[in-house]
Amino acid sequence: MGTLRLKNSFDHSARLRNKRYVSRASSVRVVARTAPDMSLFKLPLWASPNVLMPLGTGALHIYESRFLSMFDGLKRQQLQAPGTSMFFGHMVSPTPVGLEGRVQGWPKVGVLAKVTNLGVRDDGTLDVSYQGVRRFQILNMQEEEPYPVAYAMNFADTCAPAEQQAIDELEFKVYNNLLEVVRLSNKLASLQQDSSADLGSHLPESVTRYAPPPPSARTLAEVLIEAGHSAGHSIAMWQRHGCVYGSSSTRKSAALDPYQMVSDQLEKDVRQELFSFAAASIVDGMGPLERLALLNTQDTAARLHYVLQAVMPYVQELQAKVSMARALKN
């Protein structure tokens, strides 16, 4: 089965760098979509010419003594805290020309990489596999180790509250178009009756894992409120806070707990950010500056818009090819 890849024949880097998408006008109140994690943490850095994005993967062959020491330190920390994982900061180096926001010569934003496999060769060198987890922002560098070490904090998307509906609509458009690409690709291969064609094109696992869930059916309260019936608000209030009647020993359903609803909202914010990165990762042909623009923006909508502008022309191209193949077959 083949994993879907999209050809990027359009230059969206200028649009991503446009102030409209990368930063918000000062007149708009911007808030963190999730509760911001202001905690400071320390982590070793690995400099790479490649731009890693969250959910992306990579592999390293470690042979320099200073980086062998770095991963040896990570292994010792893991042994001291069983059940934990090894993490390091993945940074772009050399810093591309034109990239703004540097900290002591390093790019401001990097990606926390989780070690998924570590193997030792006979000569003592290491083979390391890793996956991007989330972004971080460097606050300060220190030089007490033979390898670079930074103090950093989490770096997440932000959103004006009024834009949440637009993000919801954008992610559904992106996901539906990606599903349409898969359907049309398999249909085209079937019509062409190419024995060498891959009839099992599918989306990457990371895209389906963080894809938007199907719209849920409306509740009775929502239907009554929309119809203007006063009972709708009473039912909605009961769902939020629980019924005052009945046994006091009966616990309120966790699914109706308003605190659980807040938790679900926070998880949705993280999921939408990760989905935007997963969808962007299947667009081929991105240059380093485009990937860095996607990495540095804190605008989920901008990232989703980028993917949508790349996938829609491809859908149209596939539709035309399927129509032509069907006409030739008939």
Residue, then its C-alpha position, 0 to 999 in steps of 0.5 A: m500500500g502506498t502512502l499519499r504524497l502531494k506535489n507542491s507546484f505552488d509557491h506559498s512561502a510569500r503568503l506564509r510570511n505575510k503578516r496576515y497569516v504569520s502574525r496578528a494585527s495588534s488590534v486583535r486580542v490573541v490568546a493561547r488556545t490552550a493553557p500556556d505552559m510557562s515552565l522552563f526546561k533544559l535540553p541538549l540540542w542537535a543541529s541539522p540542515n533539515v527542518l523537522m516538524p512535529l510528527g516528522t521522523g528522522a535517523l542519525h548516525i552518531y560518531e563524534s565524541r561530544f554527541l556520544s557523550m550527549f546521548d550517553g547522558l540521556k541514557r543515564q537520565q532514563l535509567q534514573a527514571p524508568g519508564t521515561s523517554m529520551f528527548f533532545g532538541h532538533m534545530v536547523s543549522p546553519t540558520p537560513v538567511g532571512l530567518e528572523g528571531r535568533v537567540q545567540g545565533w540559533p533559530k528561536v524555534g525548534v522541535l522536541a525530538k523523542v528517541t524511538n530507537l537507539g542501537v550501538r554498533d560494534d565500533g561504539t557509534l550509535d544509530v538513533s531514530y527519532q520523531g518530532v513531538r512538539r515545538f519549543q522556544i529557546l530562551n537562553m543558551q549555556e556552554e557548560e557541556p561539550y555539546p549545545v544546551a538550551y533553556a527553553m519553554n513550550f511553543a504552541d499555536t495561538c488563536a483569536p476566539a472568534e476564529q475557532q469556527a474558521i479553523d474547524e471549517l478549514e480542517f474539515k475542508v483539508y481532510n475531505n480533500l485529502l480523502e478525495v485525493v485517495r479515492l480519485s487516485n485509487k479510481l484512476a489506477s483501477l480505470q487504467q488497469d495498470s497491474s503495476a499501479d498501487l490500488g491501496s493509496h492511503l493517508p499517512e497514519s499521523v493524518t488519520r490519527y489527528a483528523p477531525p472527528p465526524p460531526s456529532a448529532r445535535t442534542l435535544a437541547e440544541v434542537l429546542i434552543e434553535a427552535g426558540h423553546s425555553a426548555g432548551h436552555s433548562i436542559a442545557m443547564w441540567q447537562r452542564h451542572g447535573c440534575v438537582y433531583g434524585s439520590s445525592s449519592t448518584r454521581k454525575s456522569a463524567a461525560l456531562d461534567p463541565y470540567q471534562m468539557v474544558s479538558d476536551q476543548l484543550e485536547k481539541d486545540v492540540r489535536q488541530e495543531l498536530f493535524s495541521f502539521a501532519a497534513a503539511s508533512i505530505v506536501d512534497g517540494m517544500g523548501p527550507l524557508e517554507r518549512l520554517a515558516l510553517l514551524n514558526t507560525q503560531d496560526t493553525a489556520a495559516r498552516l491549514h490554508y497552506v495545505l488546502q491551497a496545495v491540495m485543491p489543484y491536485v484534486q481538480e487534476l485527478q478529477a480531470k484524469v479520472s474523467m478522461a480515463r473513464a471516457l477512454k474506457n467507455 
